[in-house]
Amino acid sequence: MRLRGVRRSSNIEDRRRMGGGARVGGIGGVGLLIVLAVGYFAGIDVTPLLQGLDQQSAPTTNRTLSPDEEEAGAFAAAVLGTTEQVWNRILPDQAGLEYTPPVLVLFSGTTSSPCGGASGATGPFYCPADEKAYLDTEFFATMARQLGAGGDFAAAYVIAHEVAHHVQNELGILAEVNRYRQTASQTEANAATVRLELQADCIAGVWASYVEGLLEPGDLDEALNAARQIGDDTLQKRAGRVPQPHTFTHGTSEQRSRWFSNGYRSGDINDCDTFSARSL
């Protein structure tokens, strides 16, 4: 992705200098991230994998970021800047709404949010309570090394997906789905969450269609591969389990990549209505 000269967003809250977060026994940050990222994306309880390990909190210090962390932060700010340009332009046109961009919180190890404690191990997420997206930039390395989803546009897709949740929040979709999930059964709530996540993939695809001029050869394949690698069925297989559709919360690999492609081809968020789709 060609980001040289692209405006970097100022809507960044960088907490990474606050310290290295927590370690669990001998696993450490990256290992813990791998274990719990699979649990987060696949809806798997990984608590048994962590039982018996001692919690050790690293001291909170005003530490200096490594060159890799500085680069990851600059990359995230540039990608966030592209989302602001895209949604400032097309949300009024396609939905009749002015766009208020979210803040992207960068952290290392652990942090807090109104939606609960956050850990790099839980993967990136969006919190509608404070309208902020949370990202441990170490997750990019985990995607590349452990999930087989490397590449700068794969990382950009992750950011665009979380921003897509903010777009859903702006449209009132998140609140509506959350109200439904409060009274639904677990299986019904999971099914609604899948539609929510696939819609976010589609909305991320819409963003990708509007930054096409920044794409390099192979970038689109990187995003599609990332979508496939973090499908619920693929992650459950990687965890040694037979895929259980009733536990899915993000959609299958095929569904995630297809809905991203749908948004990319269409360029219109109105074509991302997964909730009206008879078949996902």
Salt bridges, closest charged atoms under 4 A:
GLU13 OE2 - ARG15 NE 2.74
GLU13 OE1 - LYS132 NZ 2.72
ASP14 OD2 - ARG16 NH2 2.81
ASP14 OD2 - ARG17 NH1 3.88
GLU69 OE2 - ARG63 NH2 2.81
GLU70 OE2 - ARG17 NH2 3.39
GLU84 OE1 - ARG7 NH2 2.69
GLU170 OE2 - HIS166 NE2 3.86
GLU197 OE1 - HIS161 NE2 2.80
GLU197 OE1 - HIS165 NE2 3.07
GLU197 OE1 - HIS250 NE2 3.84
ASP201 OD1 - HIS161 ND1 2.94
ASP201 OD2 - ARG256 NE 2.80
GLU254 OE2 - ARG258 NE 2.60
